[in-house]
């Protein structure tokens, strides 16, 4: 089993940020911040697995009070290079059980990160932890990819998800445990020799949308909305990801 602390180390934290491009591009962050700001209202938001502040910082700049939970010391250190504790307080710990003081109107977990919890029980506890942080009627927002098992050829345990100059992404599946390991292969002129390559691995436990909904119900949530993306486009059987908004029922 890959240790998550070792996975998100200093090297990963340094390479994570891509200002202005990829997941940090305005086209991605703009709609994300707009939706989260609307859902937070005048309340306080908490981000599970806050990372280096990709979403939390622009959300704070939009006027929302944001706190966070983050397992990786290296990711928190990178966040602290950008903003201080007084602006975005963060507690280091496991998002499935760490408690942050206060009551929140919004909890959110973006960019497939709930799948970093590699057991179903851990994922259920993540929902339960979100419920503990929220006021009645508060919302828990999850951004997650849809498992692409239809692209898995019979008799084969993996798929090539990305093939481009200098980069390959190969996913290998264990369908019995609902585990997938993403193998990131980087090569090219940035490495010392054209024959060399750098390989990194990230493990996940994939979750079907219906299974996610059941986890939510076990923690006292009900599904309020589901979109294919932050632009609120329609979620269909062909969608490769979803943004799901769960509302905590009145207690």
C-alpha positions as CSV (number, residue, x, y, z in Angstrom):
1,X,0.0,0.0,0.0
2,X,1.3,3.5,-0.9
3,X,1.6,5.7,2.1
4,X,-0.3,9.0,1.5
5,X,2.2,11.0,3.6
6,X,5.1,9.8,1.5
7,X,3.1,10.3,-1.7
8,X,2.4,14.0,-1.0
9,X,6.0,14.9,0.0
10,X,8.1,18.0,-0.6
11,X,8.8,17.1,-4.2
12,X,5.1,16.6,-5.0
13,X,4.2,19.9,-3.3
14,X,6.8,21.8,-5.3
15,X,5.5,20.4,-8.6
16,X,1.8,20.6,-7.7
17,X,1.2,24.3,-8.6
18,X,0.9,25.3,-12.2
19,X,-0.2,29.0,-12.0
20,X,-2.4,30.0,-14.8
21,X,-2.6,26.6,-16.5
22,X,-4.2,23.2,-16.0
23,X,-6.3,23.0,-12.9
24,X,-5.0,26.5,-12.0
25,X,-6.4,28.1,-15.1
26,X,-9.0,30.9,-14.8
27,X,-11.4,28.8,-16.9
28,X,-11.3,26.1,-14.3
29,X,-11.1,28.1,-11.1
30,X,-13.6,30.8,-12.1
31,X,-16.7,28.5,-12.2
32,X,-15.5,26.6,-9.2
33,X,-15.2,29.6,-7.0
34,X,-18.5,31.0,-8.3
35,X,-20.4,27.9,-7.3
36,X,-18.7,27.5,-3.9
37,X,-19.1,31.1,-3.1
38,X,-22.8,31.0,-3.8
39,X,-23.3,27.8,-1.8
40,X,-21.3,29.2,1.2
41,X,-23.5,32.3,1.3
42,X,-22.6,34.5,4.3
43,X,-21.3,31.5,6.2
44,X,-17.9,29.9,6.8
45,X,-16.5,27.2,4.4
46,X,-14.1,24.3,5.1
47,X,-12.1,22.5,2.5
48,X,-11.1,18.9,3.1
49,X,-7.7,18.2,1.7
50,X,-7.0,21.9,1.1
51,X,-3.6,21.2,-0.5
52,X,-1.6,24.2,-1.6
53,X,-4.7,26.4,-1.7
54,X,-5.6,26.1,-5.4
55,X,-9.3,26.7,-4.6
56,X,-9.2,28.0,-1.1
57,X,-7.1,31.1,-1.9
58,X,-9.3,32.5,-4.7
59,X,-12.4,31.6,-2.7
60,X,-11.0,33.6,0.2
61,X,-10.3,36.5,-2.2
62,X,-13.9,36.3,-3.2
63,X,-14.9,37.1,0.4
64,X,-15.7,33.7,1.8
65,X,-14.1,32.7,5.1
66,X,-12.2,29.5,4.5
67,X,-10.6,26.9,6.9
68,X,-9.0,23.6,5.9
69,X,-7.8,20.1,6.8
70,X,-4.7,18.7,5.1
71,X,-2.8,15.5,5.8
72,X,0.5,16.6,4.1
73,X,2.9,18.8,6.0
74,X,4.6,19.6,2.7
75,X,1.4,20.8,1.1
76,X,0.6,23.0,4.1
77,X,4.1,24.5,4.0
78,X,3.6,25.4,0.3
79,X,0.2,27.0,1.2
80,X,1.9,29.0,3.9
81,X,4.3,30.5,1.4
82,X,1.2,32.2,-0.1
83,X,-1.1,33.1,2.8
84,X,-0.9,33.1,6.5
85,X,-2.7,31.2,9.2
86,X,-4.7,34.2,10.1
87,X,-6.3,34.3,6.7
88,X,-6.8,30.6,6.0
89,X,-6.4,28.5,9.2
90,X,-5.5,24.8,8.5
91,X,-5.4,21.8,10.8
92,X,-3.1,19.0,9.8
93,X,-4.8,15.5,9.8
94,X,-6.9,12.9,8.1
95,X,-10.0,14.4,6.5
96,X,-12.1,11.4,7.5
97,X,-11.7,12.1,11.2
98,X,-9.9,15.4,12.0
99,X,-12.2,18.0,13.6
100,X,-11.9,21.8,13.1
101,X,-13.4,24.2,15.6
102,X,-16.5,26.0,14.4
103,X,-19.7,25.5,12.5
104,X,-19.8,25.8,8.7
105,X,-22.3,26.3,6.0
106,X,-20.2,24.6,3.4
107,X,-17.7,21.7,3.2
108,X,-16.1,20.8,0.0
109,X,-13.7,18.2,-1.5
110,X,-12.5,18.8,-5.0
111,X,-10.5,17.2,-7.8
112,X,-11.2,13.5,-7.1
113,X,-9.6,13.7,-3.7
114,X,-12.1,11.6,-1.8
115,X,-10.8,8.7,-3.8
116,X,-7.4,9.1,-2.1
117,X,-9.2,7.3,0.8
118,X,-8.5,3.7,-0.2
119,X,-11.3,1.9,1.8
120,X,-15.0,2.3,1.6
121,X,-15.2,2.7,5.4
122,X,-12.8,5.6,5.3
123,X,-14.9,7.3,2.6
124,X,-18.1,6.8,4.6
125,X,-16.3,8.4,7.6
126,X,-15.4,11.3,5.4
127,X,-19.1,12.0,4.9
128,X,-19.7,11.6,8.6
129,X,-16.9,14.1,9.4
130,X,-18.3,16.6,7.0
131,X,-21.7,16.3,8.7
132,X,-20.1,17.0,12.1
133,X,-18.7,20.3,10.7
134,X,-21.9,21.5,9.2
135,X,-24.9,23.4,10.5
136,X,-28.3,21.9,9.6
137,X,-29.0,22.6,6.0
138,X,-25.3,22.9,5.2
139,X,-23.9,21.5,2.0
140,X,-21.1,19.1,1.2
141,X,-19.7,19.4,-2.4
142,X,-17.7,16.7,-4.0
143,X,-16.0,16.8,-7.4
144,X,-15.2,13.3,-8.6
145,X,-14.5,11.4,-11.8
146,X,-16.8,8.6,-13.1
147,X,-15.0,5.2,-13.4
148,X,-14.2,4.5,-17.0
149,X,-14.5,0.8,-16.9
150,X,-16.2,0.7,-20.3
151,X,-12.9,1.6,-21.8
152,X,-11.2,-1.4,-20.2
153,X,-10.6,-4.1,-22.9
154,X,-11.7,-7.6,-21.9
155,X,-8.8,-9.5,-20.5
156,X,-6.7,-6.4,-19.9
157,X,-6.1,-4.7,-16.5
158,X,-5.2,-1.2,-17.7
159,X,-6.0,1.7,-20.0
160,X,-4.0,4.6,-21.5
161,X,-5.8,7.7,-20.5
162,X,-3.4,10.4,-21.8
163,X,-0.7,10.1,-24.5
164,X,1.1,13.3,-25.4
165,X,4.6,14.6,-25.9
166,X,6.6,14.0,-22.8
167,X,3.7,12.4,-20.8
168,X,1.8,9.2,-20.5
169,X,-1.0,8.4,-18.1
170,X,-1.7,4.7,-17.6
171,X,-4.4,3.5,-15.2
172,X,-4.4,-0.1,-13.9
173,X,-7.5,-1.6,-12.3
174,X,-8.3,-4.0,-9.5
175,X,-12.0,-4.2,-10.1
176,X,-12.6,-6.5,-7.1
177,X,-11.4,-3.9,-4.6
178,X,-12.4,-0.9,-6.8
179,X,-8.8,0.2,-6.8
180,X,-7.1,2.0,-9.6
181,X,-3.4,3.2,-9.7
182,X,-2.5,6.0,-12.0
183,X,1.0,5.7,-13.4
184,X,2.4,9.1,-14.5
185,X,5.2,8.6,-16.9
186,X,7.2,11.8,-17.8
187,X,10.0,11.9,-20.3
188,X,11.6,14.3,-22.7
189,X,14.2,17.1,-22.9
190,X,13.8,18.1,-19.2
191,X,15.3,14.8,-18.2
192,X,19.0,14.0,-18.6
193,X,18.7,11.5,-21.4
194,X,16.1,10.8,-24.0
195,X,16.1,7.2,-22.9
196,X,15.2,8.2,-19.3
197,X,11.7,8.5,-17.8
198,X,10.3,9.5,-14.4
199,X,7.4,7.5,-13.1
200,X,5.1,8.4,-10.3
201,X,2.1,6.5,-9.0
202,X,-1.1,7.7,-7.3
203,X,-3.6,5.1,-5.9
204,X,-7.4,5.6,-5.7
205,X,-10.5,3.8,-4.7
206,X,-13.1,4.7,-7.3
207,X,-16.7,5.3,-6.4
208,X,-19.8,5.0,-8.5
209,X,-22.2,8.0,-8.2
210,X,-24.9,5.7,-6.8
211,X,-22.5,4.4,-4.1
212,X,-21.5,8.0,-3.3
213,X,-25.2,8.9,-2.8
214,X,-25.6,5.9,-0.3
215,X,-22.6,7.1,1.6
216,X,-24.2,10.5,1.9
217,X,-27.5,9.1,3.1
218,X,-25.7,7.1,5.8
219,X,-24.3,10.4,7.1
220,X,-27.6,12.3,7.0
221,X,-27.2,14.0,3.6
222,X,-29.5,14.1,0.6
223,X,-28.5,14.8,-3.0
224,X,-29.5,18.3,-3.9
225,X,-27.8,18.7,-7.3
226,X,-25.5,16.9,-9.7
227,X,-23.7,18.4,-12.7
228,X,-21.2,17.2,-15.2
229,X,-18.9,20.2,-14.3
230,X,-18.7,23.4,-12.4
231,X,-20.5,25.2,-15.2
232,X,-23.7,23.3,-14.1
233,X,-23.9,21.4,-17.4
234,X,-26.2,18.4,-17.4
235,X,-24.8,15.1,-16.0
236,X,-25.4,12.2,-18.4
237,X,-24.4,8.6,-18.8
238,X,-21.5,9.8,-21.0
239,X,-20.2,12.3,-18.4
240,X,-16.6,11.5,-17.3
241,X,-16.9,13.4,-14.0
242,X,-19.5,15.1,-11.8
243,X,-19.9,17.8,-9.2
244,X,-22.4,16.6,-6.5
245,X,-24.0,18.9,-3.9
246,X,-25.3,17.1,-0.8
247,X,-27.5,18.9,1.7
248,X,-27.5,18.0,5.4
249,X,-31.0,17.2,6.5
250,X,-32.5,19.1,9.4
251,X,-31.7,17.6,12.8
